[in-house]
Amino acid sequence: MTHEYQETRKFLHARIRTLRKKSRITQEKMAHRLGISRRTYANYERGIHAMPVEVLVCIADMFGTSLDYLTGREMPSEQEMSESEEVYDRTCKNRYYYRKNL
């Protein structure tokens, strides 16, 4: 792994953890919304396992943000910050259904 890739992964996991805590969502609730076990989610958040793209997209949708923001490639505007706080309760049921029925 390159140094840049490792830094992006660290940033990704830290940003997701920060967004989750800021919205007062437990790891258990996040895992439930994503259709995975809490242990799997915790391993993703700690960076033990890489997150599948489907999970990253669901998390971005849940928090009303982009993948670029999650990976540190883009900073949100002031308007996006306030809007994302109102969108935390989104779920990824359609993506989860699709993923389970491939």
N, C-alpha and C positions, 0 to 999 in steps of 0.2 A: 504494500500500500504506500502511496505517496504521502508526503507530509500534508499536502493540501487536502487530499481526500480524508485523512484522519481528522484534520481540523474541521472540515465540513461536517463529518459525522458527529464530533463532539458538540458542535454548535447546534446541529439538528436536534439531538437528544435533549440538550439543555433548554432550547427554545420550546420544545413540546412540553417538557416538564413544567416550565414557567407558565405557559399558557393554561395548562391543566390546573395548576395550583391557583393561578389568578382567578380562574372561573369556579374554583371550589368544587372541582370534580375529582372524585377518588379514582385510583387506578382500577378498582373493581368496576365502577360505573363506565369508565372509558373502555375497558375490556368488553363489557356487556354491549355497549353501543357498537363496537367494532366486530362483535361476534367471535371473540377469541377469549382464551382463559386469562385471568389476572396475572398468572405467572408468565405467560407469553408476553403480555403487554409490558410487565415490569422488566423483562429481559430486553425488550425493544427499547424502552425508555432509558435503561442503564447502558445501552450500547453493546450488550452481550451478543445479541443477534441483530442482523440487518433487517430493517423493516421492508416487507414487500411493497411495491409501488401502490397496490390497491389500498393498503393500510395508510400510506402517506397521503394519498389523495383523499381518503375519508377524513383523516385528521385535519387536513387543510380545509375541507368543506365544513367540518364541525366548527372550526374556529373562524370561518369566514375569511380565510387568508390564502395566499398562494404557496406553491411549493418553493418558489424562489425565496419567499420570506422565511419559510421554515428552515431552509438551508443556509440562510444568511447572505444570499445573493442580492437581496432587495430589502430596503427598509420601508415600512408602511407609512403612508401619509397620515396626518392628524385625523382626517375624516375616516380612513380605514380603521384606525385604532379604536375610535368611538363606535363605529358600526360593528366591528368584530366582537365587541363586548356584548352586543345584543343578539348575536347569532350562535352563541355557545351551545344552545340546546338542540342543534341540528343532529340528525342521525344519518347513518349510512345503510339503512335497511335494503335499498334497491341494489347497491353495490355488493352488499353481503350476500343477498339472494343470488345475484348473478355469479359471484365467485363460488358459492356452494353448489351451483347447478351447472357448472361447466362440463 
